[in-house]
Amino acid sequence: MMLIDTYDLDIFTPPYEPGAERYSTIARLTIDISEALPYLNATLRGAVYHQAANALTWKKSGHNMEVIS
């Protein structure tokens, strides 16, 4: 059983860098995954779980990643 079946994906250049050769991405999930965040925190190297904000942050290949539920 997969937790995430569908999502919406927005890809855009950062608004503070017009014409940049890099992109920002936001994936909007169709379900609440807040109960999975502590488990992701335990398995993702360098992850930080912010329980009060229902958020998880980490770096992957030099990119900042964040999940907010």
Secondary structure, DSSP 4 states (H G I P E B T S, - for coil): --S---EEEEEE--TTSTT-S--EEEEEESS--GGGHHHHHHHSTT-EEEGGGTEEEEEETTEEEEEE-
